[in-house]
Amino acid sequence: MSAHGEHEHLSKHDQNLHDFHDNLDHIVSPRIYIIVGATLLVFTGITVLASLFDMGPWNPVVALFIAVVKATIVVLFFMHVKYSSKLTKLTVGAGLFTFMALVGMTLADYFTRAWGRW
């Protein structure tokens, strides 16, 4: 039976549902998980090394940059966003955008306060 022929007995809704579930069968090889785990360990080592150097006001910037890289790796691979649908990627992006907007508004309020002038 051909690939088109095996869906002939299904309604249009059932075909779409079947196609949707076909896309959920992505299997990640253990090799990828080992590489990702090793990468996270390397970045953890870089974090420890960065904490040993006094970079002045750049210490939190470097630490946050490394944390963002590690969080991105975790979201993409361990949470399977890399292999998910565009809707899932859009949802993650919208959540990130909302978080950044809230942080931006908080920082805008913090930086514009007249500390000590009231």
C-alpha positions as CSV (number, residue, x, y, z in Angstrom):
1,M,0.0,0.0,0.0
2,S,1.4,3.4,-0.9
3,A,1.9,6.2,1.7
4,H,-1.0,8.1,0.1
5,G,-3.1,4.9,0.0
6,E,-2.8,4.1,3.6
7,H,-4.5,7.4,4.5
8,E,-7.5,7.0,2.1
9,H,-9.8,5.4,4.6
10,L,-9.3,8.3,7.2
11,S,-11.3,11.5,7.2
12,K,-9.5,14.8,6.6
13,H,-9.4,15.5,10.4
14,D,-8.0,12.1,11.1
15,Q,-5.3,12.5,8.4
16,N,-4.2,15.8,9.9
17,L,-4.1,14.2,13.4
18,H,-2.2,11.2,12.0
19,D,0.3,13.5,10.3
20,F,0.7,15.5,13.5
21,H,1.5,12.4,15.5
22,D,4.0,11.2,12.8
23,N,6.0,14.4,13.5
24,L,6.2,13.5,17.3
25,D,8.3,10.4,16.6
26,H,11.7,12.2,16.6
27,I,14.2,10.1,18.5
28,V,17.4,11.8,19.7
29,S,20.4,9.5,19.7
30,P,22.4,9.0,22.9
31,R,25.4,10.5,21.2
32,I,23.7,13.9,21.0
33,Y,22.8,13.7,24.7
34,I,26.4,12.9,25.6
35,I,27.7,15.8,23.4
36,V,25.2,18.2,25.0
37,G,26.0,17.0,28.5
38,A,29.7,17.4,27.9
39,T,29.1,20.9,26.5
40,L,27.2,21.8,29.6
41,L,30.0,20.5,31.8
42,V,32.5,22.6,29.8
43,F,30.4,25.7,30.3
44,T,30.1,24.9,34.0
45,G,33.9,24.7,34.1
46,I,34.1,28.1,32.3
47,T,31.7,29.5,34.9
48,V,34.0,28.3,37.7
49,L,37.1,29.7,35.9
50,A,35.4,33.1,35.3
51,S,34.5,33.3,39.0
52,L,38.2,33.1,39.9
53,F,39.1,36.3,37.9
54,D,38.2,39.8,39.1
55,M,36.6,41.5,36.1
56,G,35.1,44.3,38.1
57,P,31.6,45.2,36.9
58,W,31.9,42.6,34.1
59,N,31.7,39.6,36.5
60,P,27.8,39.4,36.5
61,V,27.7,40.1,32.7
62,V,30.0,37.2,31.9
63,A,28.2,34.9,34.4
64,L,24.8,35.8,32.9
65,F,26.1,35.3,29.4
66,I,27.3,31.8,30.3
67,A,24.1,31.0,32.1
68,V,22.0,32.1,29.0
69,V,24.1,29.9,26.7
70,K,23.6,26.9,29.0
71,A,19.9,27.6,29.4
72,T,19.5,27.8,25.6
73,I,21.2,24.4,25.2
74,V,18.9,22.9,27.8
75,V,15.8,24.3,26.2
76,L,16.8,23.3,22.7
77,F,17.9,19.7,23.4
78,F,16.6,18.4,26.7
79,M,13.2,20.1,26.3
80,H,13.2,19.0,22.6
81,V,12.3,22.5,21.3
82,K,14.8,22.1,18.5
83,Y,12.8,19.2,17.1
84,S,9.3,20.6,17.9
85,S,6.8,22.3,15.7
86,K,6.9,25.9,14.7
87,L,4.0,26.6,17.1
88,T,6.1,25.3,20.1
89,K,9.0,27.5,19.0
90,L,6.8,30.5,18.7
91,T,5.4,29.8,22.2
92,V,8.9,29.6,23.7
93,G,9.9,32.8,21.8
94,A,6.8,34.6,23.0
95,G,7.6,33.6,26.6
96,L,11.2,34.8,26.2
97,F,9.9,38.1,24.7
98,T,7.5,38.6,27.6
99,F,10.2,37.9,30.1
100,M,12.6,40.4,28.5
101,A,9.8,43.0,28.3
102,L,9.1,42.6,32.0
103,V,12.8,42.8,32.9
104,G,13.2,45.8,30.6
105,M,10.3,47.7,32.3
106,T,11.7,46.9,35.7
107,L,15.1,48.1,34.8
108,A,13.6,51.3,33.2
109,D,11.9,52.0,36.5
110,Y,15.0,51.3,38.5
111,F,17.3,53.5,36.4
112,T,14.9,56.4,36.3
113,R,14.3,56.7,40.0
114,A,15.6,59.8,41.7
115,W,17.5,58.0,44.5
116,G,18.2,60.3,47.4
117,R,16.3,63.3,45.9
118,W,13.0,63.0,47.7
